[in-house]
């Protein structure tokens, strides 16, 4: 299990424990969801940028080969 997954699991377990101790703390679960949605958005954008860079690199290689 990845470190991030383990951290998420710990947060969810802590949330569950809080639910038992008090009456449904909605803000905590909302904070966890927001945090992971932002992480997901960041990763998606990074992957898009990586694809663009790879395409640009491949085009550079193609052009260099044409010049030879």
PDB file of N, CA, C and O in Angstrom:
ATOM      1  N   UNK A   1       0.840  -1.172   0.000  1.00  0.00           N
ATOM      2  CA  UNK A   1       0.000   0.000   0.000  1.00  0.00           C
ATOM      3  C   UNK A   1       0.892   1.245   0.000  1.00  0.00           C
ATOM      4  O   UNK A   1       1.869   1.311   0.746  1.00  0.00           O
ATOM      5  N   UNK A   2       0.555   2.225  -0.836  1.00  0.00           N
ATOM      6  CA  UNK A   2       1.383   3.424  -0.914  1.00  0.00           C
ATOM      7  C   UNK A   2       1.245   4.266   0.354  1.00  0.00           C
ATOM      8  O   UNK A   2       0.290   4.137   1.120  1.00  0.00           O
ATOM      9  N   UNK A   3       2.225   5.117   0.535  1.00  0.00           N
ATOM     10  CA  UNK A   3       2.234   5.971   1.726  1.00  0.00           C
ATOM     11  C   UNK A   3       1.003   6.883   1.743  1.00  0.00           C
ATOM     12  O   UNK A   3       0.400   7.092   2.796  1.00  0.00           O
ATOM     13  N   UNK A   4       0.630   7.426   0.573  1.00  0.00           N
ATOM     14  CA  UNK A   4      -0.540   8.298   0.500  1.00  0.00           C
ATOM     15  C   UNK A   4      -1.817   7.537   0.858  1.00  0.00           C
ATOM     16  O   UNK A   4      -2.689   8.067   1.546  1.00  0.00           O
ATOM     17  N   UNK A   5      -1.919   6.308   0.394  1.00  0.00           N
ATOM     18  CA  UNK A   5      -3.091   5.501   0.695  1.00  0.00           C
ATOM     19  C   UNK A   5      -3.171   5.205   2.187  1.00  0.00           C
ATOM     20  O   UNK A   5      -4.247   5.243   2.782  1.00  0.00           O
ATOM     21  N   UNK A   6      -2.033   4.914   2.775  1.00  0.00           N
ATOM     22  CA  UNK A   6      -2.009   4.656   4.216  1.00  0.00           C
ATOM     23  C   UNK A   6      -2.430   5.891   5.000  1.00  0.00           C
ATOM     24  O   UNK A   6      -3.162   5.786   5.984  1.00  0.00           O
ATOM     25  N   UNK A   7      -1.965   7.073   4.563  1.00  0.00           N
ATOM     26  CA  UNK A   7      -2.344   8.311   5.233  1.00  0.00           C
ATOM     27  C   UNK A   7      -3.846   8.538   5.122  1.00  0.00           C
ATOM     28  O   UNK A   7      -4.497   8.926   6.092  1.00  0.00           O
ATOM     29  N   UNK A   8      -4.396   8.292   3.922  1.00  0.00           N
ATOM     30  CA  UNK A   8      -5.832   8.463   3.718  1.00  0.00           C
ATOM     31  C   UNK A   8      -6.609   7.508   4.611  1.00  0.00           C
ATOM     32  O   UNK A   8      -7.603   7.896   5.225  1.00  0.00           O
ATOM     33  N   UNK A   9      -6.163   6.272   4.685  1.00  0.00           N
ATOM     34  CA  UNK A   9      -6.828   5.287   5.528  1.00  0.00           C
ATOM     35  C   UNK A   9      -6.816   5.722   6.991  1.00  0.00           C
ATOM     36  O   UNK A   9      -7.818   5.581   7.692  1.00  0.00           O
ATOM     37  N   UNK A  10      -5.689   6.247   7.448  1.00  0.00           N
ATOM     38  CA  UNK A  10      -5.605   6.731   8.829  1.00  0.00           C
ATOM     39  C   UNK A  10      -6.582   7.871   9.059  1.00  0.00           C
ATOM     40  O   UNK A  10      -7.239   7.927  10.098  1.00  0.00           O
ATOM     41  N   UNK A  11      -6.685   8.798   8.080  1.00  0.00           N
ATOM     42  CA  UNK A  11      -7.618   9.915   8.217  1.00  0.00           C
ATOM     43  C   UNK A  11      -9.058   9.422   8.287  1.00  0.00           C
ATOM     44  O   UNK A  11      -9.848   9.913   9.094  1.00  0.00           O
ATOM     45  N   UNK A  12      -9.395   8.463   7.452  1.00  0.00           N
ATOM     46  CA  UNK A  12     -10.756   7.931   7.446  1.00  0.00           C
ATOM     47  C   UNK A  12     -11.057   7.198   8.747  1.00  0.00           C
ATOM     48  O   UNK A  12     -12.156   7.316   9.288  1.00  0.00           O
ATOM     49  N   UNK A  13     -10.092   6.449   9.247  1.00  0.00           N
ATOM     50  CA  UNK A  13     -10.289   5.766  10.529  1.00  0.00           C
ATOM     51  C   UNK A  13     -10.477   6.772  11.656  1.00  0.00           C
ATOM     52  O   UNK A  13     -11.315   6.575  12.536  1.00  0.00           O
ATOM     53  N   UNK A  14      -9.699   7.849  11.631  1.00  0.00           N
ATOM     54  CA  UNK A  14      -9.840   8.890  12.652  1.00  0.00           C
ATOM     55  C   UNK A  14     -11.217   9.535  12.549  1.00  0.00           C
ATOM     56  O   UNK A  14     -11.850   9.827  13.564  1.00  0.00           O
ATOM     57  N   UNK A  15     -11.672   9.753  11.338  1.00  0.00           N
ATOM     58  CA  UNK A  15     -13.016  10.300  11.133  1.00  0.00           C
ATOM     59  C   UNK A  15     -14.074   9.361  11.710  1.00  0.00           C
ATOM     60  O   UNK A  15     -14.996   9.798  12.399  1.00  0.00           O
ATOM     61  N   UNK A  16     -13.935   8.089  11.427  1.00  0.00           N
ATOM     62  CA  UNK A  16     -14.878   7.104  11.964  1.00  0.00           C
ATOM     63  C   UNK A  16     -14.899   7.143  13.486  1.00  0.00           C
ATOM     64  O   UNK A  16     -15.964   7.116  14.102  1.00  0.00           O
ATOM     65  N   UNK A  17     -13.709   7.207  14.088  1.00  0.00           N
ATOM     66  CA  UNK A  17     -13.630   7.272  15.542  1.00  0.00           C
ATOM     67  C   UNK A  17     -14.323   8.519  16.082  1.00  0.00           C
ATOM     68  O   UNK A  17     -14.998   8.470  17.110  1.00  0.00           O
ATOM     69  N   UNK A  18     -14.147   9.644  15.374  1.00  0.00           N
ATOM     70  CA  UNK A  18     -14.825  10.875  15.787  1.00  0.00           C
ATOM     71  C   UNK A  18     -16.339  10.755  15.661  1.00  0.00           C
ATOM     72  O   UNK A  18     -17.081  11.299  16.478  1.00  0.00           O
ATOM     73  N   UNK A  19     -16.793  10.040  14.633  1.00  0.00           N
ATOM     74  CA  UNK A  19     -18.239   9.860  14.457  1.00  0.00           C
ATOM     75  C   UNK A  19     -18.833   9.111  15.642  1.00  0.00           C
ATOM     76  O   UNK A  19     -19.950   9.398  16.074  1.00  0.00           O
ATOM     77  N   UNK A  20     -18.087   8.164  16.155  1.00  0.00           N
ATOM     78  CA  UNK A  20     -18.550   7.404  17.303  1.00  0.00           C
ATOM     79  C   UNK A  20     -18.593   8.306  18.538  1.00  0.00           C
ATOM     80  O   UNK A  20     -19.526   8.236  19.338  1.00  0.00           O
ATOM     81  N   UNK A  21     -17.568   9.154  18.680  1.00  0.00           N
ATOM     82  CA  UNK A  21     -17.461  10.006  19.864  1.00  0.00           C
ATOM     83  C   UNK A  21     -18.445  11.174  19.845  1.00  0.00           C
ATOM     84  O   UNK A  21     -18.908  11.610  20.899  1.00  0.00           O
ATOM     85  N   UNK A  22     -18.761  11.675  18.675  1.00  0.00           N
ATOM     86  CA  UNK A  22     -19.719  12.784  18.572  1.00  0.00           C
ATOM     87  C   UNK A  22     -20.611  12.589  17.368  1.00  0.00           C
ATOM     88  O   UNK A  22     -20.494  11.583  16.668  1.00  0.00           O
ATOM     89  N   UNK A  23     -21.476  13.505  17.121  1.00  0.00           N
ATOM     90  CA  UNK A  23     -22.530  13.294  16.137  1.00  0.00           C
ATOM     91  C   UNK A  23     -22.153  13.791  14.734  1.00  0.00           C
ATOM     92  O   UNK A  23     -22.373  14.960  14.419  1.00  0.00           O
ATOM     93  N   UNK A  24     -21.597  12.933  13.907  1.00  0.00           N
ATOM     94  CA  UNK A  24     -21.318  13.187  12.492  1.00  0.00           C
ATOM     95  C   UNK A  24     -20.654  14.539  12.206  1.00  0.00           C
ATOM     96  O   UNK A  24     -21.340  15.497  11.847  1.00  0.00           O
ATOM     97  N   UNK A  25     -19.358  14.625  12.357  1.00  0.00           N
ATOM     98  CA  UNK A  25     -18.635  15.883  12.093  1.00  0.00           C
ATOM     99  C   UNK A  25     -18.449  16.111  10.587  1.00  0.00           C
ATOM    100  O   UNK A  25     -17.411  15.753  10.029  1.00  0.00           O
ATOM    101  N   UNK A  26     -19.424  16.689   9.950  1.00  0.00           N
ATOM    102  CA  UNK A  26     -19.418  16.822   8.492  1.00  0.00           C
ATOM    103  C   UNK A  26     -18.217  17.592   7.946  1.00  0.00           C
ATOM    104  O   UNK A  26     -17.711  17.262   6.874  1.00  0.00           O
ATOM    105  N   UNK A  27     -17.759  18.609   8.665  1.00  0.00           N
ATOM    106  CA  UNK A  27     -16.658  19.417   8.155  1.00  0.00           C
ATOM    107  C   UNK A  27     -15.386  18.593   7.984  1.00  0.00           C
ATOM    108  O   UNK A  27     -14.643  18.807   7.026  1.00  0.00           O
ATOM    109  N   UNK A  28     -15.125  17.676   8.871  1.00  0.00           N
ATOM    110  CA  UNK A  28     -13.906  16.862   8.747  1.00  0.00           C
ATOM    111  C   UNK A  28     -13.917  16.040   7.468  1.00  0.00           C
ATOM    112  O   UNK A  28     -12.920  16.011   6.747  1.00  0.00           O
ATOM    113  N   UNK A  29     -15.016  15.379   7.178  1.00  0.00           N
ATOM    114  CA  UNK A  29     -15.064  14.564   5.954  1.00  0.00           C
ATOM    115  C   UNK A  29     -15.005  15.457   4.719  1.00  0.00           C
ATOM    116  O   UNK A  29     -14.411  15.081   3.708  1.00  0.00           O
ATOM    117  N   UNK A  30     -15.609  16.621   4.796  1.00  0.00           N
ATOM    118  CA  UNK A  30     -15.545  17.570   3.694  1.00  0.00           C
ATOM    119  C   UNK A  30     -14.106  18.012   3.448  1.00  0.00           C
ATOM    120  O   UNK A  30     -13.678  18.120   2.299  1.00  0.00           O
ATOM    121  N   UNK A  31     -13.358  18.267   4.517  1.00  0.00           N
ATOM    122  CA  UNK A  31     -11.956  18.657   4.390  1.00  0.00           C
ATOM    123  C   UNK A  31     -11.123  17.547   3.752  1.00  0.00           C
ATOM    124  O   UNK A  31     -10.271  17.817   2.906  1.00  0.00           O
ATOM    125  N   UNK A  32     -11.366  16.310   4.152  1.00  0.00           N
ATOM    126  CA  UNK A  32     -10.624  15.171   3.585  1.00  0.00           C
ATOM    127  C   UNK A  32     -10.937  15.036   2.098  1.00  0.00           C
ATOM    128  O   UNK A  32     -10.030  14.844   1.288  1.00  0.00           O
ATOM    129  N   UNK A  33     -12.203  15.134   1.741  1.00  0.00           N
ATOM    130  CA  UNK A  33     -12.602  15.002   0.333  1.00  0.00           C
ATOM    131  C   UNK A  33     -11.978  16.113  -0.498  1.00  0.00           C
ATOM    132  O   UNK A  33     -11.442  15.860  -1.577  1.00  0.00           O
ATOM    133  N   UNK A  34     -12.045  17.338   0.002  1.00  0.00           N
ATOM    134  CA  UNK A  34     -11.472  18.481  -0.720  1.00  0.00           C
ATOM    135  C   UNK A  34      -9.977  18.293  -0.926  1.00  0.00           C
ATOM    136  O   UNK A  34      -9.455  18.538  -2.013  1.00  0.00           O
ATOM    137  N   UNK A  35      -9.296  17.858   0.121  1.00  0.00           N
ATOM    138  CA  UNK A  35      -7.848  17.639   0.026  1.00  0.00           C
ATOM    139  C   UNK A  35      -7.520  16.635  -1.076  1.00  0.00           C
ATOM    140  O   UNK A  35      -6.598  16.863  -1.859  1.00  0.00           O
ATOM    141  N   UNK A  36      -8.255  15.535  -1.150  1.00  0.00           N
ATOM    142  CA  UNK A  36      -7.958  14.504  -2.142  1.00  0.00           C
ATOM    143  C   UNK A  36      -8.413  14.901  -3.531  1.00  0.00           C
ATOM    144  O   UNK A  36      -7.810  14.478  -4.518  1.00  0.00           O
ATOM    145  N   UNK A  37      -9.472  15.710  -3.634  1.00  0.00           N
ATOM    146  CA  UNK A  37      -9.879  16.211  -4.947  1.00  0.00           C
ATOM    147  C   UNK A  37      -8.820  17.150  -5.508  1.00  0.00           C
ATOM    148  O   UNK A  37      -8.506  17.099  -6.698  1.00  0.00           O
ATOM    149  N   UNK A  38      -8.266  18.014  -4.646  1.00  0.00           N
ATOM    150  CA  UNK A  38      -7.222  18.933  -5.089  1.00  0.00           C
ATOM    151  C   UNK A  38      -5.980  18.150  -5.511  1.00  0.00           C
ATOM    152  O   UNK A  38      -5.347  18.490  -6.511  1.00  0.00           O
ATOM    153  N   UNK A  39      -5.630  17.120  -4.771  1.00  0.00           N
ATOM    154  CA  UNK A  39      -4.489  16.280  -5.113  1.00  0.00           C
ATOM    155  C   UNK A  39      -4.714  15.621  -6.469  1.00  0.00           C
ATOM    156  O   UNK A  39      -3.805  15.564  -7.298  1.00  0.00           O
ATOM    157  N   UNK A  40      -5.919  15.129  -6.688  1.00  0.00           N
ATOM    158  CA  UNK A  40      -6.258  14.475  -7.957  1.00  0.00           C
ATOM    159  C   UNK A  40      -6.150  15.469  -9.109  1.00  0.00           C
ATOM    160  O   UNK A  40      -5.585  15.148 -10.154  1.00  0.00           O
ATOM    161  N   UNK A  41      -6.699  16.701  -8.919  1.00  0.00           N
ATOM    162  CA  UNK A  41      -6.628  17.720  -9.960  1.00  0.00           C
ATOM    163  C   UNK A  41      -5.174  18.054 -10.305  1.00  0.00           C
ATOM    164  O   UNK A  41      -4.824  18.197 -11.476  1.00  0.00           O
ATOM    165  N   UNK A  42      -4.337  18.176  -9.279  1.00  0.00           N
ATOM    166  CA  UNK A  42      -2.926  18.477  -9.508  1.00  0.00           C
ATOM    167  C   UNK A  42      -2.273  17.373 -10.327  1.00  0.00           C
ATOM    168  O   UNK A  42      -1.538  17.651 -11.275  1.00  0.00           O
ATOM    169  N   UNK A  43      -2.538  16.124  -9.965  1.00  0.00           N
ATOM    170  CA  UNK A  43      -1.933  14.999 -10.676  1.00  0.00           C
ATOM    171  C   UNK A  43      -2.405  14.934 -12.123  1.00  0.00           C
ATOM    172  O   UNK A  43      -1.616  14.629 -13.018  1.00  0.00           O
ATOM    173  N   UNK A  44      -3.685  15.219 -12.361  1.00  0.00           N
ATOM    174  CA  UNK A  44      -4.204  15.213 -13.728  1.00  0.00           C
ATOM    175  C   UNK A  44      -3.523  16.282 -14.573  1.00  0.00           C
ATOM    176  O   UNK A  44      -3.156  16.027 -15.720  1.00  0.00           O
ATOM    177  N   UNK A  45      -3.353  17.486 -14.007  1.00  0.00           N
ATOM    178  CA  UNK A  45      -2.681  18.564 -14.736  1.00  0.00           C
ATOM    179  C   UNK A  45      -1.221  18.213 -15.008  1.00  0.00           C
ATOM    180  O   UNK A  45      -0.710  18.487 -16.094  1.00  0.00           O
ATOM    181  N   UNK A  46      -0.556  17.620 -14.044  1.00  0.00           N
ATOM    182  CA  UNK A  46       0.842  17.223 -14.232  1.00  0.00           C
ATOM    183  C   UNK A  46       0.959  16.179 -15.339  1.00  0.00           C
ATOM    184  O   UNK A  46       1.897  16.218 -16.136  1.00  0.00           O
ATOM    185  N   UNK A  47       0.015  15.254 -15.389  1.00  0.00           N
ATOM    186  CA  UNK A  47       0.036  14.230 -16.440  1.00  0.00           C
ATOM    187  C   UNK A  47      -0.192  14.858 -17.817  1.00  0.00           C
ATOM    188  O   UNK A  47       0.445  14.457 -18.790  1.00  0.00           O
ATOM    189  N   UNK A  48      -1.095  15.838 -17.907  1.00  0.00           N
ATOM    190  CA  UNK A  48      -1.327  16.533 -19.177  1.00  0.00           C
ATOM    191  C   UNK A  48      -0.052  17.238 -19.636  1.00  0.00           C
ATOM    192  O   UNK A  48       0.333  17.145 -20.802  1.00  0.00           O
ATOM    193  N   UNK A  49       0.596  17.942 -18.712  1.00  0.00           N
ATOM    194  CA  UNK A  49       1.834  18.638 -19.050  1.00  0.00           C
ATOM    195  C   UNK A  49       2.914  17.655 -19.493  1.00  0.00           C
ATOM    196  O   UNK A  49       3.669  17.931 -20.425  1.00  0.00           O
ATOM    197  N   UNK A  50       2.981  16.517 -18.824  1.00  0.00           N
ATOM    198  CA  UNK A  50       3.963  15.500 -19.184  1.00  0.00           C
ATOM    199  C   UNK A  50       3.699  14.981 -20.597  1.00  0.00           C
ATOM    200  O   UNK A  50       4.641  14.785 -21.365  1.00  0.00           O
ATOM    201  N   UNK A  51       2.448  14.758 -20.944  1.00  0.00           N
ATOM    202  CA  UNK A  51       2.110  14.303 -22.303  1.00  0.00           C
ATOM    203  C   UNK A  51       2.507  15.346 -23.345  1.00  0.00           C
ATOM    204  O   UNK A  51       3.051  15.007 -24.395  1.00  0.00           O
ATOM    205  N   UNK A  52       2.228  16.631 -23.043  1.00  0.00           N
ATOM    206  CA  UNK A  52       2.601  17.700 -23.978  1.00  0.00           C
ATOM    207  C   UNK A  52       4.110  17.749 -24.172  1.00  0.00           C
ATOM    208  O   UNK A  52       4.593  17.891 -25.295  1.00  0.00           O
ATOM    209  N   UNK A  53       4.848  17.633 -23.080  1.00  0.00           N
ATOM    210  CA  UNK A  53       6.309  17.641 -23.185  1.00  0.00           C
ATOM    211  C   UNK A  53       6.814  16.460 -24.011  1.00  0.00           C
ATOM    212  O   UNK A  53       7.727  16.608 -24.823  1.00  0.00           O
ATOM    213  N   UNK A  54       6.221  15.301 -23.801  1.00  0.00           N
ATOM    214  CA  UNK A  54       6.626  14.110 -24.557  1.00  0.00           C
ATOM    215  C   UNK A  54       6.336  14.295 -26.044  1.00  0.00           C
ATOM    216  O   UNK A  54       7.162  13.939 -26.885  1.00  0.00           O
ATOM    217  N   UNK A  55       5.167  14.851 -26.376  1.00  0.00           N
ATOM    218  CA  UNK A  55       4.829  15.104 -27.779  1.00  0.00           C
ATOM    219  C   UNK A  55       5.806  16.099 -28.396  1.00  0.00           C
ATOM    220  O   UNK A  55       6.250  15.918 -29.530  1.00  0.00           O
ATOM    221  N   UNK A  56       6.140  17.144 -27.652  1.00  0.00           N
ATOM    222  CA  UNK A  56       7.084  18.143 -28.133  1.00  0.00           C
ATOM    223  C   UNK A  56       8.457  17.523 -28.369  1.00  0.00           C
ATOM    224  O   UNK A  56       9.111  17.796 -29.375  1.00  0.00           O
ATOM    225  N   UNK A  57       8.879  16.691 -27.435  1.00  0.00           N
ATOM    226  CA  UNK A  57      10.169  16.009 -27.581  1.00  0.00           C
ATOM    227  C   UNK A  57      10.170  15.113 -28.823  1.00  0.00           C
ATOM    228  O   UNK A  57      11.131  15.118 -29.592  1.00  0.00           O
ATOM    229  N   UNK A  58       9.108  14.355 -29.015  1.00  0.00           N
ATOM    230  CA  UNK A  58       9.032  13.455 -30.169  1.00  0.00           C
ATOM    231  C   UNK A  58       9.062  14.256 -31.476  1.00  0.00           C
ATOM    232  O   UNK A  58       9.684  13.838 -32.453  1.00  0.00           O
ATOM    233  N   UNK A  59       8.387  15.403 -31.486  1.00  0.00           N
ATOM    234  CA  UNK A  59       8.407  16.252 -32.677  1.00  0.00           C
ATOM    235  C   UNK A  59       9.814  16.784 -32.927  1.00  0.00           C
ATOM    236  O   UNK A  59      10.244  16.854 -34.078  1.00  0.00           O
ATOM    237  N   UNK A  60      10.530  17.156 -31.886  1.00  0.00           N
ATOM    238  CA  UNK A  60      11.910  17.622 -32.029  1.00  0.00           C
ATOM    239  C   UNK A  60      12.800  16.528 -32.608  1.00  0.00           C
ATOM    240  O   UNK A  60      13.626  16.790 -33.482  1.00  0.00           O
ATOM    241  N   UNK A  61      12.632  15.321 -32.125  1.00  0.00           N
ATOM    242  CA  UNK A  61      13.404  14.186 -32.623  1.00  0.00           C
ATOM    243  C   UNK A  61      13.098  13.946 -34.093  1.00  0.00           C
ATOM    244  O   UNK A  61      14.005  13.703 -34.889  1.00  0.00           O
ATOM    245  N   UNK A  62      11.825  14.014 -34.452  1.00  0.00           N
ATOM    246  CA  UNK A  62      11.419  13.805 -35.842  1.00  0.00           C
ATOM    247  C   UNK A  62      12.030  14.855 -36.750  1.00  0.00           C
ATOM    248  O   UNK A  62      12.548  14.533 -37.820  1.00  0.00           O
ATOM    249  N   UNK A  63      11.971  16.127 -36.321  1.00  0.00           N
ATOM    250  CA  UNK A  63      12.535  17.193 -37.120  1.00  0.00           C
ATOM    251  C   UNK A  63      14.040  17.082 -37.268  1.00  0.00           C
ATOM    252  O   UNK A  63      14.588  17.359 -38.334  1.00  0.00           O
ATOM    253  N   UNK A  64      14.708  16.675 -36.197  1.00  0.00           N
ATOM    254  CA  UNK A  64      16.170  16.494 -36.248  1.00  0.00           C
ATOM    255  C   UNK A  64      16.525  15.396 -37.245  1.00  0.00           C
ATOM    256  O   UNK A  64      17.499  15.524 -37.987  1.00  0.00           O
ATOM    257  N   UNK A  65      15.751  14.330 -37.269  1.00  0.00           N
ATOM    258  CA  UNK A  65      16.015  13.232 -38.212  1.00  0.00           C
ATOM    259  C   UNK A  65      15.788  13.694 -39.645  1.00  0.00           C
ATOM    260  O   UNK A  65      16.516  13.286 -40.549  1.00  0.00           O
ATOM    261  N   UNK A  66      14.793  14.536 -39.859  1.00  0.00           N
ATOM    262  CA  UNK A  66      14.515  15.046 -41.226  1.00  0.00           C
ATOM    263  C   UNK A  66      15.660  15.901 -41.743  1.00  0.00           C
ATOM    264  O   UNK A  66      15.953  15.891 -42.938  1.00  0.00           O
ATOM    265  N   UNK A  67      16.302  16.633 -40.860  1.00  0.00           N
ATOM    266  CA  UNK A  67      17.407  17.513 -41.260  1.00  0.00           C
ATOM    267  C   UNK A  67      18.656  16.745 -41.641  1.00  0.00           C
ATOM    268  O   UNK A  67      19.520  17.292 -42.327  1.00  0.00           O
ATOM    269  N   UNK A  68      18.779  15.513 -41.224  1.00  0.00           N
ATOM    270  CA  UNK A  68      19.986  14.722 -41.506  1.00  0.00           C
ATOM    271  C   UNK A  68      19.956  14.136 -42.890  1.00  0.00           C
ATOM    272  O   UNK A  68      20.893  13.444 -43.288  1.00  0.00           O
TER     273      UNK A  68
END
